[in-house]
């Protein structure tokens, strides 16, 4: 019969292994197979698989659509985002669902924290949904279309010189559109969400297969995206969200 001290050590080891598994994504990796997770943590593949399944059930990891890899799940983002921001998302959700139903594509709200874009919420349309429309939970700002549209309207001077021409084009156009850097078959469109001082604190983004997001469709969906961004920006909880994000 195992003693309480042995059980405590066993439980501690399990937590340490789970933490080590999640830390595998710290270097910017967006999706990893079980064998990659095992190699990075030094665990047997069978142990890495069991831990990945536990993290999957808890929402801390999720499966990569159409593949056998894993990526950071929405549950971990929920833990990372302060409660004040999550409360603001409750206000934004109906706006995003209305937009998703109108344009028949999943719509997502993203914010910048440190050097990453966090997807706070994704609203799926009643019809014509596919997994490819869900953005990654965390993306580097520079490689994220939502991140670039926020940079374009930001007063930050930390933008690298080669990016300035692209950001100026985004400012003139009022939105960003570009292929997904990790999957060239996907196209992403994003518009900024401003506070009362015209500071971008977030972005609304949509992504779908490039064959679906034609130039004509992009022209059609950008105006309602802007209208939804304006409504969210004018919302009563907007100030609380912006204050919390800017202090993060």
Rosetta silent file (secondary structure, phi, psi, omega in degrees, C-alpha in Angstrom):
SEQUENCE: XXXXXXXXXXXXXXXXXXXXXXXXXXXXXXXXXXXXXXXXXXXXXXXXXXXXXXXXXXXXXXXXXXXXXXXXXXXXXXXXXXXXXXXXXXXXXXXXXXXXXXXXXXXXXXXXXXXXXXXXXXXXXXXXXXXXXXXXXXXXXXXXXXXXXXXXXXXXXXXXXXXXXXXXXXXXXXXXXXXXXXXXXXXXXXXXXXXXXXXXXXXXXXXXXXXXXXXXXXXXXXXXXXXXXXXXXXXXXXXXXXXXXXXX
SCORE:     score description
SCORE:     0.000 S_00000001
   1 L     0.000  130.400 -176.342    0.000    0.000    0.000 S_00000001
   2 L   -74.706  143.669  179.491    1.462    3.364   -1.012 S_00000001
   3 L   -84.230  161.207  177.522    2.146    5.912    1.710 S_00000001
   4 H   -57.389  -35.556 -179.241    0.813    9.507    1.605 S_00000001
   5 H   -67.485  -38.005  177.362    4.344   10.772    0.994 S_00000001
   6 H   -66.717  -39.578  178.681    4.758    8.464   -2.018 S_00000001
   7 H   -65.204  -38.337  178.885    1.382    9.579   -3.391 S_00000001
   8 H   -64.296  -42.099  178.777    2.367   13.219   -2.920 S_00000001
   9 H   -64.533  -40.555  179.629    5.634   12.666   -4.793 S_00000001
  10 H   -63.496  -43.102  178.269    3.775   10.856   -7.569 S_00000001
  11 H   -64.706  -39.838  178.285    1.253   13.696   -7.858 S_00000001
  12 H   -63.284  -41.140  178.864    4.028   16.275   -7.869 S_00000001
  13 H   -62.003  -41.295 -178.943    5.819   14.386  -10.653 S_00000001
  14 H   -62.968  -41.813  178.663    2.638   14.307  -12.730 S_00000001
  15 H   -65.304  -43.847  179.850    2.212   18.079  -12.386 S_00000001
  16 H   -60.700  -39.305  179.128    5.877   18.688  -13.225 S_00000001
  17 H   -67.533  -39.706  178.413    5.559   16.544  -16.346 S_00000001
  18 H   -64.633  -41.185  178.292    2.408   18.388  -17.441 S_00000001
  19 H   -63.459  -42.540  178.432    4.146   21.738  -16.922 S_00000001
  20 H   -61.785  -36.122  178.602    7.149   20.499  -18.918 S_00000001
  21 H   -64.305  -46.462  179.970    4.785   19.433  -21.696 S_00000001
  22 H   -66.508  -32.442  179.952    3.180   22.887  -21.890 S_00000001
  23 H   -67.659  -15.477  178.201    6.608   24.540  -21.768 S_00000001
  24 L   -62.379  -20.840 -177.690    7.461   22.818  -25.056 S_00000001
  25 L   -92.998    1.869 -176.479    5.424   25.540  -26.782 S_00000001
  26 L   -66.420  -25.147 -175.350    7.392   28.420  -25.233 S_00000001
  27 L   -88.066   14.287  177.745    9.777   28.725  -28.181 S_00000001
  28 L    98.451   -2.765  178.095    7.004   29.647  -30.613 S_00000001
  29 L   -62.434  132.535 -177.662    6.072   26.119  -31.703 S_00000001
  30 L   -98.111  -29.256  174.968    2.426   26.137  -32.729 S_00000001
  31 L  -149.657  139.882 -176.034    1.794   22.400  -33.034 S_00000001
  32 E  -136.494  141.748  175.852    3.765   19.381  -31.904 S_00000001
  33 L   -80.513  168.599  178.317    3.285   15.651  -32.308 S_00000001
  34 H   -61.408  -40.571  179.810    3.417   13.236  -29.379 S_00000001
  35 H   -64.336  -36.610  177.194    6.853   12.062  -30.485 S_00000001
  36 H   -67.036  -42.173  177.784    8.086   15.673  -30.557 S_00000001
  37 H   -62.307  -41.111  178.860    6.657   16.305  -27.092 S_00000001
  38 H   -63.669  -43.239 -179.191    8.335   13.145  -25.833 S_00000001
  39 H   -64.987  -39.560 -177.293   11.679   14.153  -27.341 S_00000001
  40 H   -73.012  -29.692 -178.270   11.509   17.673  -25.892 S_00000001
  41 H   -97.509  -14.496 -176.604   10.571   16.508  -22.390 S_00000001
  42 L    78.313   14.140  179.691   12.644   13.334  -22.269 S_00000001
  43 L   -90.515  154.489  170.216    9.539   11.292  -21.494 S_00000001
  44 L   -61.471  150.608 -178.939    8.636    7.936  -23.029 S_00000001
  45 H   -58.022  -39.338 -179.082    6.184    8.340  -25.892 S_00000001
  46 H   -63.089  -39.633  178.397    3.525    6.409  -23.956 S_00000001
  47 H   -68.522  -42.314  178.937    3.828    8.803  -20.979 S_00000001
  48 H   -60.886  -38.414  179.509    3.778   11.846  -23.252 S_00000001
  49 H   -65.665  -44.762 -179.340    0.603   10.522  -24.883 S_00000001
  50 H   -62.522  -42.171  179.860   -1.157    9.967  -21.533 S_00000001
  51 H   -66.828  -41.648  178.849   -0.258   13.462  -20.316 S_00000001
  52 H   -60.693  -38.007  179.306   -1.324   15.002  -23.633 S_00000001
  53 H   -67.510  -37.971  177.697   -4.695   13.265  -23.326 S_00000001
  54 H   -65.909  -42.152  178.391   -5.160   14.624  -19.797 S_00000001
  55 H   -67.610  -33.173  177.034   -4.281   18.151  -20.949 S_00000001
  56 H   -64.137  -44.673  179.931   -6.619   17.699  -23.908 S_00000001
  57 H   -64.776  -32.121  179.615   -9.515   16.792  -21.597 S_00000001
  58 L   -84.283   -2.201  179.165   -8.767   19.842  -19.486 S_00000001
  59 L    79.417    6.287  179.842   -8.741   22.159  -22.493 S_00000001
  60 L   -82.437  -22.284  169.215   -5.095   23.116  -21.953 S_00000001
  61 E  -126.057  159.649  172.348   -4.154   21.454  -25.251 S_00000001
  62 E  -140.609  157.249  179.474   -6.216   20.876  -28.369 S_00000001
  63 E   -76.583  145.181  175.234   -5.788   18.713  -31.447 S_00000001
  64 L   -77.031  123.509 -178.443   -4.596   20.323  -34.662 S_00000001
  65 L   -56.171  130.774  176.637   -7.461   20.055  -37.198 S_00000001
  66 L    75.266    8.527 -178.717   -6.715   17.500  -39.892 S_00000001
  67 L  -138.227 -174.704  179.785   -3.469   16.363  -38.247 S_00000001
  68 L  -111.349   13.996 -178.667   -2.075   14.305  -35.402 S_00000001
  69 L   -93.945  175.084  178.051   -0.417   17.168  -33.529 S_00000001
  70 E  -123.615  153.987  174.998   -1.331   19.176  -30.463 S_00000001
  71 E  -143.465  168.492  179.785   -1.356   22.912  -29.815 S_00000001
  72 E   -58.487  133.480 -176.907   -2.131   25.248  -26.901 S_00000001
  73 L   -96.055  168.079 -177.430   -5.829   25.055  -26.064 S_00000001
  74 H   -65.008  -25.085  179.556   -8.351   27.741  -25.158 S_00000001
  75 H   -63.255  -36.178  179.459   -8.395   26.658  -21.517 S_00000001
  76 H   -70.389  -37.652  177.680   -4.828   27.839  -21.019 S_00000001
  77 H   -64.878  -39.681  178.451   -5.606   31.193  -22.611 S_00000001
  78 H   -59.266  -40.154  178.237   -8.595   31.576  -20.297 S_00000001
  79 H   -68.549  -33.113 -175.715   -6.305   31.092  -17.323 S_00000001
  80 H   -78.495  -25.694 -176.209   -3.774   33.563  -18.719 S_00000001
  81 L   -89.396  129.295 -177.169   -6.270   36.354  -19.418 S_00000001
  82 L   -60.062  153.747 -178.740   -7.311   38.386  -16.343 S_00000001
  83 H   -57.440  -33.226 -179.228  -10.945   38.177  -15.146 S_00000001
  84 H   -63.244  -38.589  177.464  -11.591   41.813  -16.112 S_00000001
  85 H   -67.923  -43.072 -179.584  -10.802   41.015  -19.733 S_00000001
  86 H   -62.361  -36.254  177.071  -12.983   37.900  -19.672 S_00000001
  87 H   -62.904  -38.957  177.211  -15.872   39.967  -18.309 S_00000001
  88 H   -66.127  -33.937  178.446  -15.475   42.321  -21.255 S_00000001
  89 H   -62.266  -32.372  177.354  -15.534   39.386  -23.656 S_00000001
  90 H   -58.515  -34.106  176.643  -19.031   38.583  -22.385 S_00000001
  91 H   -73.190  -38.388 -175.344  -20.120   41.914  -23.880 S_00000001
  92 H   -72.451  -29.970 -171.929  -18.272   41.305  -27.147 S_00000001
  93 H   -54.914  -48.194 -179.928  -19.599   37.778  -27.735 S_00000001
  94 H   -60.156  -36.429  178.286  -23.098   38.724  -28.998 S_00000001
  95 H   -63.820  -41.098 -178.650  -21.572   41.200  -31.444 S_00000001
  96 H   -69.709  -39.228  177.932  -19.218   38.533  -32.757 S_00000001
  97 H   -65.079  -39.718  178.646  -21.984   35.932  -33.078 S_00000001
  98 H   -63.940  -41.365  178.067  -24.154   38.396  -34.996 S_00000001
  99 H   -64.595  -45.655 -179.210  -21.263   39.151  -37.340 S_00000001
 100 H   -59.591  -40.706  179.210  -20.457   35.452  -37.820 S_00000001
 101 H   -66.940  -35.967 -178.065  -24.085   34.707  -38.704 S_00000001
 102 H   -71.735  -40.711 -177.142  -24.179   37.600  -41.155 S_00000001
 103 H   -98.392   -6.259  177.069  -20.981   36.799  -43.057 S_00000001
 104 L    61.526   36.552  175.601  -21.214   33.000  -42.491 S_00000001
 105 L  -142.277  143.709  176.746  -17.604   32.755  -41.269 S_00000001
 106 L   -58.265  135.036  177.778  -16.224   32.332  -37.755 S_00000001
 107 E  -116.102  141.396 -175.492  -15.219   35.684  -36.241 S_00000001
 108 E  -129.654  148.857  175.184  -12.571   36.036  -33.536 S_00000001
 109 E  -109.162  125.802  178.867  -11.470   38.730  -31.117 S_00000001
 110 E  -123.620  151.430  175.622   -7.739   39.043  -30.477 S_00000001
 111 E  -134.837  159.779  177.771   -5.628   41.244  -28.223 S_00000001
 112 E   -98.072  128.645  170.437   -1.896   41.807  -27.832 S_00000001
 113 E  -132.650  123.068 -173.449   -0.190   40.810  -24.620 S_00000001
 114 L    60.123 -123.349 -178.242    3.618   41.067  -24.539 S_00000001
 115 L  -109.455   22.964 -177.546    4.740   39.938  -28.002 S_00000001
 116 E  -128.345  153.830  169.045    1.816   37.661  -28.779 S_00000001
 117 E   -97.438  124.251  176.334   -1.730   37.921  -30.046 S_00000001
 118 E  -101.693  128.595  173.904   -4.144   36.015  -27.825 S_00000001
 119 E   -82.684  108.515 -176.381   -7.428   34.857  -29.323 S_00000001
 120 E   -79.421  -35.266 -173.635   -9.897   35.683  -26.558 S_00000001
 121 E  -158.804  140.903  174.117  -13.069   34.448  -28.229 S_00000001
 122 E  -128.076  127.393  179.867  -14.241   32.848  -31.473 S_00000001
 123 E  -106.448  120.469 -178.509  -17.894   32.920  -32.550 S_00000001
 124 L   -88.290  147.216  177.028  -18.936   30.217  -35.004 S_00000001
 125 L   -77.597  159.160  178.565  -21.671   30.783  -37.607 S_00000001
 126 L   -62.846  -29.047 -178.313  -24.808   28.627  -37.541 S_00000001
 127 L  -136.755  167.151  175.114  -23.827   27.154  -40.923 S_00000001
 128 L    61.631   33.225  177.540  -20.797   26.776  -43.182 S_00000001
 129 L   -92.175  143.325  168.751  -18.373   26.260  -40.297 S_00000001
 130 L  -142.952  157.756 -174.992  -15.138   24.312  -40.611 S_00000001
 131 H   -60.480  -26.538 -178.722  -12.223   23.858  -38.205 S_00000001
 132 H   -63.917  -15.700 -178.760   -9.923   25.863  -40.486 S_00000001
 133 H   -81.462   -7.684 -178.970  -11.824   29.007  -39.445 S_00000001
 134 L   -91.087  118.420  179.895  -10.524   28.800  -35.843 S_00000001
 135 L   -74.318  164.147  175.992   -7.280   30.771  -35.378 S_00000001
 136 L   -64.809  149.358 -177.083   -4.460   29.586  -33.173 S_00000001
 137 L   -66.335  -34.524  179.457   -4.841   30.533  -29.525 S_00000001
 138 E  -135.077  135.347  177.704   -1.464   32.298  -29.447 S_00000001
 139 E  -142.395  145.037  172.614    0.495   33.792  -32.329 S_00000001
 140 E   -60.499  141.581 -176.669    3.530   36.060  -32.552 S_00000001
 141 H   -55.912  -47.865 -173.364    2.383   39.626  -33.237 S_00000001
 142 H   -65.016  -28.067 -178.205    4.527   40.077  -36.342 S_00000001
 143 H   -99.629    2.754  179.454    3.260   36.901  -38.021 S_00000001
 144 L  -101.824  134.130  178.385   -0.398   37.407  -37.075 S_00000001
 145 H   -66.445  -39.083  175.300   -2.723   39.369  -39.351 S_00000001
 146 H   -63.291  -38.146  177.876   -4.674   40.553  -36.303 S_00000001
 147 H   -64.517  -41.001 -178.015   -1.368   41.585  -34.753 S_00000001
 148 H   -69.832  -33.508  179.024   -0.296   43.519  -37.825 S_00000001
 149 H   -70.192  -31.309  174.964   -3.565   45.436  -38.070 S_00000001
 150 H   -72.078  -39.346  177.067   -3.116   46.534  -34.450 S_00000001
 151 H   -62.060  -37.947 -176.350    0.508   47.499  -35.100 S_00000001
 152 H   -60.796  -33.515 -177.410   -0.535   49.528  -38.129 S_00000001
 153 L  -103.746    7.925  179.350   -2.703   51.819  -36.032 S_00000001
 154 L   -88.443  156.595  176.316   -0.467   51.850  -32.974 S_00000001
 155 L   -93.125    6.897 -178.331    1.858   54.712  -32.029 S_00000001
 156 L   -62.984  140.706  178.928    4.558   52.250  -30.977 S_00000001
 157 L   -99.191   11.161 -176.435    8.014   52.980  -32.380 S_00000001
 158 L   -89.380   10.333 -178.341    9.186   49.384  -32.009 S_00000001
 159 L   -78.445  130.305  179.464    8.140   48.415  -35.527 S_00000001
 160 L   -65.734  145.201 -175.930   11.006   47.170  -37.685 S_00000001
 161 H   -55.308  -42.763 -178.979   11.750   49.324  -40.745 S_00000001
 162 H   -61.657  -20.685 -178.151   10.972   46.584  -43.355 S_00000001
 163 H   -86.589  -15.004 -169.588    7.437   46.313  -41.938 S_00000001
 164 H   -65.231  -35.881  179.601    6.587   49.997  -42.117 S_00000001
 165 H   -64.743  -41.714  178.413    5.576   50.012  -45.784 S_00000001
 166 H   -64.986  -42.540 -178.968    3.159   47.139  -45.212 S_00000001
 167 H   -66.746  -35.423  176.273    1.719   48.806  -42.112 S_00000001
 168 H   -64.176  -39.292  177.738    1.239   52.076  -43.978 S_00000001
 169 H   -64.350  -39.522  177.879   -0.700   50.195  -46.650 S_00000001
 170 H   -63.607  -42.194  178.970   -2.890   48.637  -43.948 S_00000001
 171 H   -60.489  -44.686 -179.316   -3.576   52.090  -42.459 S_00000001
 172 H   -64.326  -39.267 -175.932   -4.631   53.480  -45.843 S_00000001
 173 H   -79.059  -31.961 -179.876   -6.832   50.484  -46.571 S_00000001
 174 L    91.917   -1.586  177.874   -8.306   50.248  -43.075 S_00000001
 175 L  -155.657  165.102  177.739   -7.896   46.493  -42.761 S_00000001
 176 E  -115.072  141.520  175.958   -5.256   43.771  -43.106 S_00000001
 177 E  -144.813  131.303 -177.635   -5.476   40.754  -45.381 S_00000001
 178 E  -166.766  155.696  173.727   -2.785   38.128  -45.905 S_00000001
 179 E   -65.233  151.016  174.883   -2.251   34.361  -46.178 S_00000001
 180 E   -68.235  131.570 -174.419   -1.732   32.501  -42.926 S_00000001
 181 L   -68.811  -23.614 -179.928    2.018   32.089  -42.411 S_00000001
 182 L   -95.938  -11.564 -179.786    1.696   28.502  -41.177 S_00000001
 183 E  -150.912   99.174 -173.870   -0.838   27.397  -43.818 S_00000001
 184 E   -68.773   -9.100  177.368   -0.771   29.174  -47.169 S_00000001
 185 E   -79.485   -9.648 -179.121   -4.135   27.658  -48.125 S_00000001
 186 E  -104.225  146.580  174.615   -5.793   29.954  -45.551 S_00000001
 187 E  -121.209  139.226  179.936   -6.447   33.680  -45.857 S_00000001
 188 E  -119.965  137.843  176.023   -6.998   35.965  -42.857 S_00000001
 189 E  -122.324  137.606 -178.992   -8.758   39.343  -42.788 S_00000001
 190 E  -143.205  145.637  174.124   -8.615   41.637  -39.729 S_00000001
 191 E  -127.240  150.628 -178.647   -9.887   45.064  -38.698 S_00000001
 192 E   -79.583  154.730  170.680   -8.847   47.046  -35.601 S_00000001
 193 E  -113.880  122.213 -174.517  -10.987   47.704  -32.535 S_00000001
 194 E  -104.564  155.160  168.734  -10.361   51.177  -31.097 S_00000001
 195 L   -91.071 -172.635 -176.856  -10.994   52.769  -27.737 S_00000001
 196 L   -65.436  -16.916  179.064  -12.372   56.298  -27.332 S_00000001
 197 L   -99.175   13.996 -178.642   -8.919   57.775  -27.979 S_00000001
 198 L    61.987   34.135  173.751   -8.578   55.887  -31.301 S_00000001
 199 L  -100.514  131.698 -178.876   -6.036   53.522  -29.776 S_00000001
 200 E   -77.445  116.199  177.038   -6.241   49.939  -31.045 S_00000001
 201 E  -106.690   -7.020 -179.540   -6.756   47.571  -28.123 S_00000001
 202 E  -163.057 -177.538  177.608   -7.953   44.602  -30.158 S_00000001
 203 E  -149.623  146.732  170.210   -8.827   43.229  -33.572 S_00000001
 204 E  -101.135  128.380 -179.006  -11.619   41.259  -35.177 S_00000001
 205 E  -129.225  149.444  170.457  -10.313   38.588  -37.515 S_00000001
 206 E  -130.895  147.090  174.674  -11.753   35.970  -39.845 S_00000001
 207 E  -141.737  147.392 -179.491   -9.915   33.206  -41.642 S_00000001
 208 E  -162.948  174.534  177.179  -10.995   30.621  -44.178 S_00000001
 209 E   -59.312  140.484 -176.423   -9.763   28.731  -47.200 S_00000001
 210 L   -60.923  -31.394  179.228   -8.414   31.116  -49.846 S_00000001
 211 L   -66.829  -21.492  177.203  -10.762   29.662  -52.444 S_00000001
 212 L   -90.655  -40.301 -179.722  -13.657   30.864  -50.289 S_00000001
 213 L   -86.897   70.052  176.999  -12.236   34.267  -49.276 S_00000001
 214 L   -72.453  169.125  177.687  -12.048   35.682  -52.777 S_00000001
 215 H   -56.514  -40.503 -179.499  -11.393   39.380  -53.394 S_00000001
 216 H   -64.708  -40.740  179.468  -15.117   39.909  -53.898 S_00000001
 217 H   -67.480  -40.564  178.252  -15.956   38.203  -50.605 S_00000001
 218 H   -59.383  -45.557  178.723  -13.303   40.230  -48.755 S_00000001
 219 H   -61.280  -31.870 -177.822  -14.816   43.462  -50.102 S_00000001
 220 H   -75.921  -36.926 -172.887  -18.227   42.237  -48.963 S_00000001
 221 H   -90.305  -20.126 -177.414  -17.286   41.251  -45.398 S_00000001
 222 H   -62.155  -45.541  179.259  -14.967   44.139  -44.438 S_00000001
 223 H   -57.566  -47.891  177.459  -17.767   46.762  -43.951 S_00000001
 224 H   -65.917  -28.479  174.637  -19.774   44.597  -41.494 S_00000001
 225 H   -64.479  -42.584  177.034  -16.511   43.734  -39.715 S_00000001
 226 H   -62.833  -41.227 -179.554  -15.831   47.447  -39.264 S_00000001
 227 H   -64.174  -40.856  177.806  -19.363   48.027  -37.987 S_00000001
 228 H   -65.427  -40.010  178.334  -19.000   45.230  -35.428 S_00000001
 229 H   -62.866  -39.575  178.271  -15.619   46.628  -34.350 S_00000001
 230 H   -64.287  -42.872  179.865  -17.200   50.077  -33.885 S_00000001
 231 H   -64.027  -42.580  178.694  -20.024   48.646  -31.758 S_00000001
 232 H   -65.109  -41.243  179.895  -17.563   46.717  -29.596 S_00000001
 233 H   -63.310  -30.943 -179.701  -15.344   49.788  -29.305 S_00000001
 234 L   -89.117   -1.427 -174.120  -18.267   51.894  -28.125 S_00000001
 235 L   -65.871  156.283 -176.082  -19.445   49.232  -25.674 S_00000001
 236 L   -64.777  -27.731 -178.405  -19.853   49.925  -21.997 S_00000001
 237 L   -93.042   -0.072 -176.151  -17.200   47.368  -21.023 S_00000001
 238 H   -59.393  -41.961 -177.487  -14.687   48.582  -23.587 S_00000001
 239 H   -62.695  -41.286  179.950  -12.868   50.892  -21.177 S_00000001
 240 H   -63.473  -42.594  179.324  -12.369   48.096  -18.675 S_00000001
 241 H   -62.748  -50.448 -175.974  -10.970   45.779  -21.327 S_00000001
 242 H   -61.470  -39.766 -178.696   -8.649   48.393  -22.762 S_00000001
 243 H   -64.639  -42.660 -178.190   -7.342   49.461  -19.352 S_00000001
 244 H   -67.776  -41.807 -179.345   -6.532   45.882  -18.356 S_00000001
 245 H   -65.259  -43.335 -177.013   -4.889   45.058  -21.680 S_00000001
 246 H   -66.943  -22.632  179.345   -2.774   48.187  -21.734 S_00000001
 247 L   -91.318   -2.771 -176.043   -1.459   47.403  -18.249 S_00000001
 248 L   -82.776    0.000    0.000   -0.549   43.812  -19.173 S_00000001
